[in-house]
């Protein structure tokens, strides 16, 4: 084996967690923190030795976000709500911010729109922009 590979193998236990796709939110957050640290250490500069690592970490972060946080563009407020409910594993009865289950059902079926009060409460609960729900 060559010397570089020997060094990599000797340190693999420290390197592997950085190059493994995150499977949980906690692993994702740790990866984001690692990416921030690499960028702060100079990895944002394409000529820096850490630039390649920054790209790899960024790709892993991006892949996780596309699966766990991606929303299709141009969704109605009801479609955004449906997406958020599915993401969080919520039922219609789990949204007292809107009202009872019947009101939630009417919103999701398009018979009723999300009003401004409901949109504000839902935006706060899910940590999303008010504009997404008031659309």
N, CA, C and O atoms as CSV, one atom per row, in Angstrom:
chain,resi,resn,atom,element,x,y,z
A,1,UNK,N,N,0.840,-1.193,0.000
A,1,UNK,CA,C,0.000,0.000,0.000
A,1,UNK,C,C,0.873,1.240,0.000
A,1,UNK,O,O,2.033,1.220,0.411
A,2,UNK,N,N,0.272,2.319,-0.477
A,2,UNK,CA,C,1.062,3.545,-0.477
A,2,UNK,C,C,0.910,4.275,0.858
A,2,UNK,O,O,0.018,3.972,1.650
A,3,UNK,N,N,1.776,5.219,1.083
A,3,UNK,CA,C,1.840,5.912,2.372
A,3,UNK,C,C,0.556,6.685,2.672
A,3,UNK,O,O,0.105,6.707,3.818
A,4,UNK,N,N,-0.038,7.319,1.658
A,4,UNK,CA,C,-1.275,8.085,1.892
A,4,UNK,C,C,-2.406,7.175,2.354
A,4,UNK,O,O,-3.157,7.518,3.267
A,5,UNK,N,N,-2.520,6.025,1.723
A,5,UNK,CA,C,-3.561,5.088,2.103
A,5,UNK,C,C,-3.321,4.569,3.513
A,5,UNK,O,O,-4.271,4.408,4.280
A,6,UNK,N,N,-2.073,4.305,3.866
A,6,UNK,CA,C,-1.745,3.862,5.223
A,6,UNK,C,C,-2.180,4.899,6.252
A,6,UNK,O,O,-2.738,4.551,7.293
A,7,UNK,N,N,-1.925,6.170,5.961
A,7,UNK,CA,C,-2.323,7.248,6.876
A,7,UNK,C,C,-3.844,7.321,6.961
A,7,UNK,O,O,-4.401,7.453,8.051
A,8,UNK,N,N,-4.517,7.236,5.811
A,8,UNK,CA,C,-5.981,7.294,5.799
A,8,UNK,C,C,-6.577,6.140,6.598
A,8,UNK,O,O,-7.512,6.341,7.374
A,9,UNK,N,N,-6.048,4.946,6.416
A,9,UNK,CA,C,-6.549,3.789,7.153
A,9,UNK,C,C,-6.323,3.936,8.653
A,9,UNK,O,O,-7.169,3.538,9.455
A,10,UNK,N,N,-5.194,4.500,9.028
A,10,UNK,CA,C,-4.896,4.690,10.448
A,10,UNK,C,C,-5.864,5.678,11.099
A,10,UNK,O,O,-6.120,5.600,12.300
A,11,UNK,N,N,-6.399,6.604,10.305
A,11,UNK,CA,C,-7.291,7.638,10.840
A,11,UNK,C,C,-8.746,7.459,10.404
A,11,UNK,O,O,-9.581,8.332,10.643
A,12,UNK,N,N,-9.044,6.332,9.768
A,12,UNK,CA,C,-10.366,6.139,9.190
A,12,UNK,C,C,-11.490,6.271,10.217
A,12,UNK,O,O,-12.563,6.775,9.884
A,13,UNK,N,N,-11.274,5.842,11.423
A,13,UNK,CA,C,-12.298,5.951,12.462
A,13,UNK,C,C,-12.728,7.385,12.718
A,13,UNK,O,O,-13.861,7.628,13.134
A,14,UNK,N,N,-11.844,8.328,12.475
A,14,UNK,CA,C,-12.156,9.746,12.648
A,14,UNK,C,C,-12.745,10.350,11.370
A,14,UNK,O,O,-13.531,11.296,11.428
A,15,UNK,N,N,-12.364,9.801,10.232
A,15,UNK,CA,C,-12.778,10.352,8.943
A,15,UNK,C,C,-14.146,9.827,8.510
A,15,UNK,O,O,-14.960,10.579,7.974
A,16,UNK,N,N,-14.395,8.553,8.739
A,16,UNK,CA,C,-15.615,7.909,8.240
A,16,UNK,C,C,-16.906,8.636,8.620
A,16,UNK,O,O,-17.775,8.793,7.762
A,17,UNK,N,N,-17.070,9.087,9.866
A,17,UNK,CA,C,-18.328,9.770,10.201
A,17,UNK,C,C,-18.578,11.032,9.370
A,17,UNK,O,O,-19.727,11.409,9.136
A,18,UNK,N,N,-17.507,11.675,8.932
A,18,UNK,CA,C,-17.660,12.873,8.109
A,18,UNK,C,C,-18.124,12.541,6.697
A,18,UNK,O,O,-18.760,13.370,6.047
A,19,UNK,N,N,-17.820,11.360,6.220
A,19,UNK,CA,C,-18.107,10.996,4.837
A,19,UNK,C,C,-19.277,10.033,4.699
A,19,UNK,O,O,-19.528,9.514,3.611
A,20,UNK,N,N,-19.991,9.791,5.787
A,20,UNK,CA,C,-21.129,8.888,5.779
A,20,UNK,C,C,-22.416,9.696,5.672
A,20,UNK,O,O,-22.606,10.639,6.441
A,21,UNK,N,N,-23.299,9.358,4.746
A,21,UNK,CA,C,-24.563,10.095,4.646
A,21,UNK,C,C,-25.334,10.023,5.965
A,21,UNK,O,O,-25.428,8.955,6.570
A,22,UNK,N,N,-25.882,11.146,6.409
A,22,UNK,CA,C,-26.617,11.140,7.677
A,22,UNK,C,C,-27.918,10.353,7.550
A,22,UNK,O,O,-28.622,10.449,6.544
A,23,UNK,N,N,-28.224,9.580,8.580
A,23,UNK,CA,C,-29.454,8.789,8.592
A,23,UNK,C,C,-30.496,9.388,9.522
A,23,UNK,O,O,-31.679,9.064,9.428
A,24,UNK,N,N,-30.056,10.265,10.424
A,24,UNK,CA,C,-30.975,10.866,11.390
A,24,UNK,C,C,-30.800,12.378,11.382
A,24,UNK,O,O,-29.829,12.906,10.841
A,25,UNK,N,N,-31.753,13.057,11.990
A,25,UNK,CA,C,-31.668,14.516,12.102
A,25,UNK,C,C,-30.435,14.919,12.910
A,25,UNK,O,O,-29.782,15.910,12.584
A,26,UNK,N,N,-30.113,14.165,13.955
A,26,UNK,CA,C,-28.940,14.480,14.775
A,26,UNK,C,C,-27.652,14.343,13.955
A,26,UNK,O,O,-26.755,15.180,14.060
A,27,UNK,N,N,-27.564,13.298,13.149
A,27,UNK,CA,C,-26.386,13.126,12.292
A,27,UNK,C,C,-26.312,14.242,11.251
A,27,UNK,O,O,-25.228,14.730,10.930
A,28,UNK,N,N,-27.468,14.640,10.728
A,28,UNK,CA,C,-27.514,15.751,9.766
A,28,UNK,C,C,-27.006,17.038,10.418
A,28,UNK,O,O,-26.188,17.748,9.833
A,29,UNK,N,N,-27.485,17.339,11.626
A,29,UNK,CA,C,-27.055,18.553,12.325
A,29,UNK,C,C,-25.550,18.518,12.590
A,29,UNK,O,O,-24.870,19.532,12.436
A,30,UNK,N,N,-25.034,17.364,12.985
A,30,UNK,CA,C,-23.591,17.232,13.224
A,30,UNK,C,C,-22.812,17.447,11.927
A,30,UNK,O,O,-21.742,18.057,11.938
A,31,UNK,N,N,-23.340,16.953,10.823
A,31,UNK,CA,C,-22.682,17.132,9.531
A,31,UNK,C,C,-22.683,18.601,9.117
A,31,UNK,O,O,-21.688,19.100,8.591
A,32,UNK,N,N,-23.795,19.292,9.353
A,32,UNK,CA,C,-23.870,20.728,9.043
A,32,UNK,C,C,-22.838,21.496,9.867
A,32,UNK,O,O,-22.170,22.392,9.350
A,33,UNK,N,N,-22.708,21.147,11.144
A,33,UNK,CA,C,-21.710,21.801,12.000
A,33,UNK,C,C,-20.293,21.522,11.489
A,33,UNK,O,O,-19.441,22.411,11.501
A,34,UNK,N,N,-20.047,20.302,11.048
A,34,UNK,CA,C,-18.729,19.966,10.496
A,34,UNK,C,C,-18.457,20.757,9.226
A,34,UNK,O,O,-17.353,21.263,9.027
A,35,UNK,N,N,-19.462,20.864,8.369
A,35,UNK,CA,C,-19.305,21.642,7.139
A,35,UNK,C,C,-19.002,23.098,7.466
A,35,UNK,O,O,-18.116,23.700,6.861
A,36,UNK,N,N,-19.736,23.666,8.424
A,36,UNK,CA,C,-19.476,25.053,8.829
A,36,UNK,C,C,-18.038,25.218,9.317
A,36,UNK,O,O,-17.371,26.196,8.980
A,37,UNK,N,N,-17.566,24.260,10.109
A,37,UNK,CA,C,-16.200,24.334,10.634
A,37,UNK,C,C,-15.169,24.240,9.510
A,37,UNK,O,O,-14.168,24.957,9.524
A,38,UNK,N,N,-15.408,23.366,8.543
A,38,UNK,CA,C,-14.484,23.226,7.405
A,38,UNK,C,C,-14.471,24.512,6.586
A,38,UNK,O,O,-13.410,24.968,6.159
A,39,UNK,N,N,-15.644,25.096,6.368
A,39,UNK,CA,C,-15.709,26.354,5.617
A,39,UNK,C,C,-14.999,27.473,6.368
A,39,UNK,O,O,-14.273,28.266,5.768
A,40,UNK,N,N,-15.209,27.536,7.685
A,40,UNK,CA,C,-14.543,28.559,8.503
A,40,UNK,C,C,-13.025,28.373,8.520
A,40,UNK,O,O,-12.279,29.342,8.660
A,41,UNK,N,N,-12.575,27.130,8.379
A,41,UNK,CA,C,-11.136,26.839,8.396
A,41,UNK,C,C,-10.474,27.086,7.042
A,41,UNK,O,O,-9.278,26.841,6.884
A,42,UNK,N,N,-11.233,27.564,6.079
A,42,UNK,CA,C,-10.654,27.889,4.776
A,42,UNK,C,C,-11.213,27.097,3.621
A,42,UNK,O,O,-10.875,27.373,2.470
A,43,UNK,N,N,-12.060,26.120,3.891
A,43,UNK,CA,C,-12.603,25.268,2.837
A,43,UNK,C,C,-13.468,25.982,1.821
A,43,UNK,O,O,-13.751,25.429,0.758
A,44,UNK,N,N,-13.899,27.208,2.125
A,44,UNK,CA,C,-14.699,27.972,1.163
A,44,UNK,C,C,-13.853,28.459,-0.007
A,44,UNK,O,O,-14.380,28.760,-1.077
A,45,UNK,N,N,-12.554,28.536,0.197
A,45,UNK,CA,C,-11.617,28.955,-0.855
A,45,UNK,C,C,-11.278,27.728,-1.703
A,45,UNK,O,O,-10.743,26.745,-1.191
A,46,UNK,N,N,-11.587,27.788,-2.993
A,46,UNK,CA,C,-11.381,26.636,-3.876
A,46,UNK,C,C,-9.935,26.158,-3.943
A,46,UNK,O,O,-9.685,25.006,-4.297
A,47,UNK,N,N,-8.991,27.014,-3.612
A,47,UNK,CA,C,-7.583,26.608,-3.671
A,47,UNK,C,C,-7.077,26.060,-2.332
A,47,UNK,O,O,-5.935,25.610,-2.242
A,48,UNK,N,N,-7.910,26.095,-1.305
A,48,UNK,CA,C,-7.516,25.601,0.025
A,48,UNK,C,C,-7.543,24.067,0.035
A,48,UNK,O,O,-8.381,23.466,-0.639
A,49,UNK,N,N,-6.645,23.430,0.784
A,49,UNK,CA,C,-6.631,21.963,0.851
A,49,UNK,C,C,-7.947,21.351,1.356
A,49,UNK,O,O,-8.238,20.193,1.056
A,50,UNK,N,N,-8.744,22.112,2.116
A,50,UNK,CA,C,-10.009,21.589,2.634
A,50,UNK,C,C,-11.181,21.779,1.674
A,50,UNK,O,O,-12.296,21.357,1.978
A,51,UNK,N,N,-10.948,22.404,0.528
A,51,UNK,CA,C,-12.042,22.685,-0.410
A,51,UNK,C,C,-12.736,21.405,-0.880
A,51,UNK,O,O,-13.963,21.372,-0.982
A,52,UNK,N,N,-11.980,20.373,-1.161
A,52,UNK,CA,C,-12.572,19.107,-1.602
A,52,UNK,C,C,-13.456,18.489,-0.534
A,52,UNK,O,O,-14.523,17.953,-0.832
A,53,UNK,N,N,-13.003,18.565,0.718
A,53,UNK,CA,C,-13.806,18.054,1.822
A,53,UNK,C,C,-15.083,18.874,1.965
A,53,UNK,O,O,-16.152,18.318,2.217
A,54,UNK,N,N,-14.980,20.179,1.806
A,54,UNK,CA,C,-16.166,21.040,1.890
A,54,UNK,C,C,-17.189,20.653,0.827
A,54,UNK,O,O,-18.388,20.618,1.104
A,55,UNK,N,N,-16.728,20.366,-0.374
A,55,UNK,CA,C,-17.638,19.959,-1.452
A,55,UNK,C,C,-18.322,18.639,-1.100
A,55,UNK,O,O,-19.533,18.501,-1.270
A,56,UNK,N,N,-17.546,17.668,-0.608
A,56,UNK,CA,C,-18.124,16.371,-0.246
A,56,UNK,C,C,-19.159,16.509,0.865
A,56,UNK,O,O,-20.244,15.935,0.783
A,57,UNK,N,N,-18.823,17.269,1.900
A,57,UNK,CA,C,-19.764,17.469,2.997
A,57,UNK,C,C,-21.006,18.203,2.506
A,57,UNK,O,O,-22.126,17.863,2.886
A,58,UNK,N,N,-20.803,19.204,1.664
A,58,UNK,CA,C,-21.932,19.942,1.102
A,58,UNK,C,C,-22.854,19.045,0.292
A,58,UNK,O,O,-24.076,19.190,0.349
A,59,UNK,N,N,-22.277,18.128,-0.457
A,59,UNK,CA,C,-23.086,17.185,-1.235
A,59,UNK,C,C,-23.910,16.278,-0.318
A,59,UNK,O,O,-25.074,16.000,-0.607
A,60,UNK,N,N,-23.315,15.818,0.781
A,60,UNK,CA,C,-24.047,14.971,1.729
A,60,UNK,C,C,-25.179,15.746,2.396
A,60,UNK,O,O,-26.282,15.224,2.559
A,61,UNK,N,N,-24.906,16.990,2.780
A,61,UNK,CA,C,-25.935,17.842,3.389
A,61,UNK,C,C,-27.063,18.075,2.393
A,61,UNK,O,O,-28.238,17.952,2.738
A,62,UNK,N,N,-26.710,18.406,1.175
A,62,UNK,CA,C,-27.703,18.677,0.137
A,62,UNK,C,C,-28.580,17.455,-0.141
A,62,UNK,O,O,-29.796,17.586,-0.284
A,63,UNK,N,N,-27.982,16.292,-0.215
A,63,UNK,CA,C,-28.746,15.065,-0.476
A,63,UNK,C,C,-29.747,14.805,0.646
A,63,UNK,O,O,-30.886,14.424,0.379
A,64,UNK,N,N,-29.336,15.004,1.892
A,64,UNK,CA,C,-30.243,14.812,3.025
A,64,UNK,C,C,-31.388,15.811,2.950
A,64,UNK,O,O,-32.545,15.444,3.155
A,65,UNK,N,N,-31.077,17.072,2.657
A,65,UNK,CA,C,-32.097,18.114,2.602
A,65,UNK,C,C,-33.094,17.864,1.474
A,65,UNK,O,O,-34.283,18.136,1.636
A,66,UNK,N,N,-32.636,17.357,0.350
A,66,UNK,CA,C,-33.551,17.080,-0.758
A,66,UNK,C,C,-34.571,16.017,-0.386
A,66,UNK,O,O,-35.721,16.077,-0.821
A,67,UNK,N,N,-34.161,15.050,0.412
A,67,UNK,CA,C,-35.073,13.988,0.821
A,67,UNK,C,C,-35.981,14.439,1.962
A,67,UNK,O,O,-37.178,14.151,1.952
A,68,UNK,N,N,-35.420,15.146,2.945
A,68,UNK,CA,C,-36.170,15.443,4.161
A,68,UNK,C,C,-36.810,16.826,4.226
A,68,UNK,O,O,-37.723,17.036,5.025
A,69,UNK,N,N,-36.363,17.756,3.422
A,69,UNK,CA,C,-36.874,19.121,3.528
A,69,UNK,C,C,-37.419,19.689,2.225
A,69,UNK,O,O,-37.952,20.799,2.214
A,70,UNK,N,N,-37.298,18.964,1.151
A,70,UNK,CA,C,-37.704,19.504,-0.145
A,70,UNK,C,C,-39.219,19.609,-0.245
A,70,UNK,O,O,-39.949,18.713,0.180
A,71,UNK,N,N,-39.675,20.714,-0.811
A,71,UNK,CA,C,-41.080,20.907,-1.111
A,71,UNK,C,C,-41.197,21.319,-2.569
A,71,UNK,O,O,-40.441,22.167,-3.044
A,72,UNK,N,N,-42.127,20.731,-3.265
A,72,UNK,CA,C,-42.323,21.153,-4.646
A,72,UNK,C,C,-42.730,22.626,-4.694
A,72,UNK,O,O,-43.406,23.106,-3.784
A,73,UNK,N,N,-42.329,23.348,-5.739
A,73,UNK,CA,C,-42.679,24.763,-5.845
A,73,UNK,C,C,-44.156,24.960,-6.175
A,73,UNK,O,O,-44.834,24.038,-6.628
A,74,UNK,N,N,-44.637,26.170,-5.941
A,74,UNK,CA,C,-45.983,26.601,-6.319
A,74,UNK,C,C,-47.081,25.725,-5.729
A,74,UNK,O,O,-47.988,25.289,-6.438
A,75,UNK,N,N,-46.995,25.477,-4.454
A,75,UNK,CA,C,-48.021,24.701,-3.777
A,75,UNK,C,C,-49.027,25.648,-3.140
A,75,UNK,O,O,-48.674,26.754,-2.730
A,76,UNK,N,N,-50.274,25.215,-3.058
A,76,UNK,CA,C,-51.281,25.991,-2.345
A,76,UNK,C,C,-51.026,25.849,-0.846
A,76,UNK,O,O,-50.268,24.979,-0.417
A,77,UNK,N,N,-51.659,26.703,-0.063
A,77,UNK,CA,C,-51.518,26.604,1.388
A,77,UNK,C,C,-51.948,25.239,1.899
A,77,UNK,O,O,-51.317,24.679,2.796
A,78,UNK,N,N,-53.031,24.699,1.323
A,78,UNK,CA,C,-53.518,23.379,1.726
A,78,UNK,C,C,-52.505,22.292,1.370
A,78,UNK,O,O,-52.301,21.355,2.142
A,79,UNK,N,N,-51.873,22.416,0.204
A,79,UNK,CA,C,-50.863,21.426,-0.196
A,79,UNK,C,C,-49.638,21.499,0.705
A,79,UNK,O,O,-49.057,20.472,1.056
A,80,UNK,N,N,-49.248,22.711,1.078
A,80,UNK,CA,C,-48.123,22.875,2.005
A,80,UNK,C,C,-48.477,22.244,3.346
A,80,UNK,O,O,-47.668,21.532,3.941
A,81,UNK,N,N,-49.696,22.511,3.817
A,81,UNK,CA,C,-50.129,21.933,5.090
A,81,UNK,C,C,-50.119,20.410,5.012
A,81,UNK,O,O,-49.649,19.750,5.939
A,82,UNK,N,N,-50.625,19.848,3.930
A,82,UNK,CA,C,-50.632,18.392,3.765
A,82,UNK,C,C,-49.207,17.843,3.804
A,82,UNK,O,O,-48.945,16.831,4.455
A,83,UNK,N,N,-48.295,18.510,3.110
A,83,UNK,CA,C,-46.892,18.102,3.105
A,83,UNK,C,C,-46.320,18.131,4.524
A,83,UNK,O,O,-45.674,17.175,4.954
A,84,UNK,N,N,-46.558,19.220,5.247
A,84,UNK,CA,C,-46.021,19.355,6.602
A,84,UNK,C,C,-46.615,18.309,7.539
A,84,UNK,O,O,-45.914,17.761,8.390
A,85,UNK,N,N,-47.898,18.037,7.381
A,85,UNK,CA,C,-48.540,17.008,8.206
A,85,UNK,C,C,-47.911,15.640,7.948
A,85,UNK,O,O,-47.633,14.893,8.886
A,86,UNK,N,N,-47.689,15.317,6.679
A,86,UNK,CA,C,-47.075,14.027,6.346
A,86,UNK,C,C,-45.659,13.944,6.887
A,86,UNK,O,O,-45.246,12.915,7.421
A,87,UNK,N,N,-44.917,15.040,6.744
A,87,UNK,CA,C,-43.529,15.063,7.220
A,87,UNK,C,C,-43.461,14.839,8.725
A,87,UNK,O,O,-42.562,14.157,9.217
A,88,UNK,N,N,-44.421,15.421,9.459
A,88,UNK,CA,C,-44.421,15.324,10.918
A,88,UNK,C,C,-45.244,14.143,11.434
A,88,UNK,O,O,-45.276,13.896,12.639
A,89,UNK,N,N,-45.903,13.417,10.544
A,89,UNK,CA,C,-46.723,12.278,10.960
A,89,UNK,C,C,-47.958,12.693,11.739
A,89,UNK,O,O,-48.344,12.024,12.697
A,90,UNK,N,N,-48.585,13.799,11.332
A,90,UNK,CA,C,-49.744,14.331,12.049
A,90,UNK,C,C,-51.051,13.932,11.376
A,90,UNK,O,O,-51.115,13.711,10.167
A,91,UNK,N,N,-52.099,13.847,12.207
A,91,UNK,CA,C,-53.457,13.616,11.713
A,91,UNK,C,C,-54.210,14.940,11.743
A,91,UNK,O,O,-53.740,15.916,12.328
A,92,UNK,N,N,-55.364,14.967,11.119
A,92,UNK,CA,C,-56.172,16.183,11.089
A,92,UNK,C,C,-56.521,16.654,12.504
A,92,UNK,O,O,-56.599,17.856,12.759
A,93,UNK,N,N,-56.724,15.731,13.396
A,93,UNK,CA,C,-57.090,16.087,14.770
A,93,UNK,C,C,-55.913,16.632,15.582
A,93,UNK,O,O,-56.099,17.069,16.717
A,94,UNK,N,N,-54.715,16.611,15.017
A,94,UNK,CA,C,-53.519,17.092,15.717
A,94,UNK,C,C,-53.250,18.575,15.492
A,94,UNK,O,O,-52.194,19.072,15.882
A,95,UNK,N,N,-54.183,19.287,14.871
A,95,UNK,CA,C,-53.945,20.685,14.517
A,95,UNK,C,C,-54.960,21.629,15.158
A,95,UNK,O,O,-55.803,22.189,14.457
A,96,UNK,N,N,-54.896,21.814,16.470
A,96,UNK,CA,C,-55.840,22.730,17.119
A,96,UNK,C,C,-55.662,24.177,16.669
A,96,UNK,O,O,-56.549,25.003,16.889
A,97,UNK,N,N,-54.532,24.497,16.044
A,97,UNK,CA,C,-54.302,25.855,15.545
A,97,UNK,C,C,-55.342,26.243,14.501
A,97,UNK,O,O,-55.663,27.421,14.343
A,98,UNK,N,N,-55.864,25.251,13.794
A,98,UNK,CA,C,-56.836,25.499,12.732
A,98,UNK,C,C,-58.252,25.434,13.276
A,98,UNK,O,O,-59.110,26.234,12.906
A,99,UNK,N,N,-58.481,24.496,14.137
A,99,UNK,CA,C,-59.821,24.254,14.666
A,99,UNK,C,C,-60.011,22.758,14.790
A,99,UNK,O,O,-59.050,22.003,14.941
A,100,UNK,N,N,-61.257,22.345,14.725
A,100,UNK,CA,C,-61.530,20.917,14.876
A,100,UNK,C,C,-61.166,20.148,13.603
A,100,UNK,O,O,-60.785,20.735,12.590
A,101,UNK,N,N,-61.293,18.839,13.680
A,101,UNK,CA,C,-60.914,17.963,12.570
A,101,UNK,C,C,-61.707,18.291,11.312
A,101,UNK,O,O,-61.170,18.195,10.208
A,102,UNK,N,N,-62.965,18.673,11.455
A,102,UNK,CA,C,-63.804,18.986,10.292
A,102,UNK,C,C,-63.259,20.195,9.527
A,102,UNK,O,O,-63.257,20.200,8.296
A,103,UNK,N,N,-62.800,21.214,10.250
A,103,UNK,CA,C,-62.232,22.395,9.580
A,103,UNK,C,C,-60.943,22.036,8.852
A,103,UNK,O,O,-60.710,22.488,7.730
A,104,UNK,N,N,-60.120,21.236,9.481
A,104,UNK,CA,C,-58.875,20.805,8.836
A,104,UNK,C,C,-59.205,20.031,7.565
A,104,UNK,O,O,-58.568,20.232,6.532
A,105,UNK,N,N,-60.190,19.154,7.636
A,105,UNK,CA,C,-60.604,18.380,6.474
A,105,UNK,C,C,-61.081,19.287,5.343
A,105,UNK,O,O,-60.750,19.058,4.180
A,106,UNK,N,N,-61.856,20.316,5.681
A,106,UNK,CA,C,-62.346,21.256,4.665
A,106,UNK,C,C,-61.187,22.003,4.003
A,106,UNK,O,O,-61.205,22.240,2.795
A,107,UNK,N,N,-60.187,22.369,4.792
A,107,UNK,CA,C,-59.014,23.058,4.230
A,107,UNK,C,C,-58.250,22.129,3.303
A,107,UNK,O,O,-57.889,22.514,2.191
A,108,UNK,N,N,-58.007,20.921,3.753
A,108,UNK,CA,C,-57.230,19.975,2.949
A,108,UNK,C,C,-57.953,19.574,1.662
A,108,UNK,O,O,-57.309,19.255,0.662
A,109,UNK,N,N,-59.281,19.589,1.684
A,109,UNK,CA,C,-60.047,19.223,0.486
A,109,UNK,C,C,-60.279,20.406,-0.442
A,109,UNK,O,O,-60.810,20.237,-1.539
A,110,UNK,N,N,-59.883,21.613,-0.012
A,110,UNK,CA,C,-60.044,22.794,-0.848
A,110,UNK,C,C,-61.370,23.504,-0.686
A,110,UNK,O,O,-61.634,24.472,-1.399
A,111,UNK,N,N,-62.214,23.056,0.228
A,111,UNK,CA,C,-63.512,23.700,0.455
A,111,UNK,C,C,-63.376,24.986,1.253
A,111,UNK,O,O,-64.257,25.846,1.215
A,112,UNK,N,N,-62.281,25.113,1.966
A,112,UNK,CA,C,-62.038,26.279,2.816
A,112,UNK,C,C,-60.571,26.659,2.667
A,112,UNK,O,O,-59.718,25.795,2.466
A,113,UNK,N,N,-60.282,27.947,2.766
A,113,UNK,CA,C,-58.896,28.425,2.701
A,113,UNK,C,C,-58.340,28.610,4.106
A,113,UNK,O,O,-59.090,28.762,5.070
A,114,UNK,N,N,-57.029,28.596,4.207
A,114,UNK,CA,C,-56.372,28.900,5.478
A,114,UNK,C,C,-56.449,30.408,5.671
A,114,UNK,O,O,-56.005,31.175,4.817
A,115,UNK,N,N,-57.021,30.834,6.810
A,115,UNK,CA,C,-57.090,32.278,7.060
A,115,UNK,C,C,-55.775,32.761,7.666
A,115,UNK,O,O,-54.902,31.960,8.000
A,116,UNK,N,N,-55.645,34.068,7.801
A,116,UNK,CA,C,-54.380,34.650,8.260
A,116,UNK,C,C,-54.021,34.198,9.675
A,116,UNK,O,O,-52.855,33.913,9.949
A,117,UNK,N,N,-54.999,34.127,10.575
A,117,UNK,CA,C,-54.732,33.680,11.948
A,117,UNK,C,C,-54.200,32.249,11.951
A,117,UNK,O,O,-53.225,31.938,12.635
A,118,UNK,N,N,-54.853,31.387,11.178
A,118,UNK,CA,C,-54.424,29.990,11.098
A,118,UNK,C,C,-53.035,29.883,10.471
A,118,UNK,O,O,-52.194,29.113,10.935
A,119,UNK,N,N,-52.807,30.657,9.419
A,119,UNK,CA,C,-51.507,30.621,8.741
A,119,UNK,C,C,-50.389,31.046,9.685
A,119,UNK,O,O,-49.320,30.436,9.701
A,120,UNK,N,N,-50.636,32.093,10.472
A,120,UNK,CA,C,-49.614,32.539,11.437
A,120,UNK,C,C,-49.315,31.452,12.462
A,120,UNK,O,O,-48.155,31.177,12.768
A,121,UNK,N,N,-50.367,30.838,12.988
A,121,UNK,CA,C,-50.181,29.796,14.004
A,121,UNK,C,C,-49.450,28.583,13.422
A,121,UNK,O,O,-48.561,28.020,14.061
A,122,UNK,N,N,-49.829,28.193,12.218
A,122,UNK,CA,C,-49.180,27.040,11.588
A,122,UNK,C,C,-47.732,27.336,11.222
A,122,UNK,O,O,-46.862,26.478,11.373
A,123,UNK,N,N,-47.473,28.549,10.742
A,123,UNK,CA,C,-46.096,28.934,10.402
A,123,UNK,C,C,-45.211,28.867,11.640
A,123,UNK,O,O,-44.073,28.402,11.572
A,124,UNK,N,N,-45.736,29.333,12.768
A,124,UNK,CA,C,-44.969,29.280,14.017
A,124,UNK,C,C,-44.751,27.831,14.459
A,124,UNK,O,O,-43.655,27.466,14.885
A,125,UNK,N,N,-45.786,27.020,14.357
A,125,UNK,CA,C,-45.672,25.622,14.793
A,125,UNK,C,C,-44.648,24.849,13.967
A,125,UNK,O,O,-43.831,24.111,14.517
A,126,UNK,N,N,-44.693,25.020,12.646
A,126,UNK,CA,C,-43.829,24.237,11.768
A,126,UNK,C,C,-42.512,24.922,11.442
A,126,UNK,O,O,-41.643,24.319,10.812
A,127,UNK,N,N,-42.349,26.176,11.863
A,127,UNK,CA,C,-41.108,26.896,11.601
A,127,UNK,C,C,-40.900,27.198,10.125
A,127,UNK,O,O,-39.782,27.115,9.617
A,128,UNK,N,N,-41.986,27.551,9.437
A,128,UNK,CA,C,-41.901,27.878,8.011
A,128,UNK,C,C,-42.382,29.308,7.795
A,128,UNK,O,O,-42.950,29.929,8.693
A,129,UNK,N,N,-42.147,29.810,6.609
A,129,UNK,CA,C,-42.569,31.160,6.255
A,129,UNK,C,C,-44.091,31.249,6.198
A,129,UNK,O,O,-44.761,30.340,5.707
A,130,UNK,N,N,-44.618,32.344,6.702
A,130,UNK,CA,C,-46.054,32.606,6.633
A,130,UNK,C,C,-46.531,32.584,5.184
A,130,UNK,O,O,-47.643,32.137,4.904
A,131,UNK,N,N,-45.708,33.058,4.273
A,131,UNK,CA,C,-46.081,33.123,2.857
A,131,UNK,C,C,-46.397,31.742,2.274
A,131,UNK,O,O,-47.209,31.640,1.354
A,132,UNK,N,N,-45.783,30.698,2.782
A,132,UNK,CA,C,-46.054,29.353,2.271
A,132,UNK,C,C,-47.478,28.908,2.559
A,132,UNK,O,O,-48.096,28.220,1.747
A,133,UNK,N,N,-47.996,29.300,3.711
A,133,UNK,CA,C,-49.321,28.846,4.122
A,133,UNK,C,C,-50.426,29.803,3.716
A,133,UNK,O,O,-51.584,29.402,3.604
A,134,UNK,N,N,-50.087,31.047,3.499
A,134,UNK,CA,C,-51.090,32.043,3.136
A,134,UNK,C,C,-51.274,32.102,1.623
A,134,UNK,O,O,-52.007,32.955,1.122
A,135,UNK,N,N,-50.620,31.207,0.896
A,135,UNK,CA,C,-50.704,31.223,-0.578
A,135,UNK,C,C,-52.040,30.702,-1.053
A,135,UNK,O,O,-52.287,30.643,-2.258
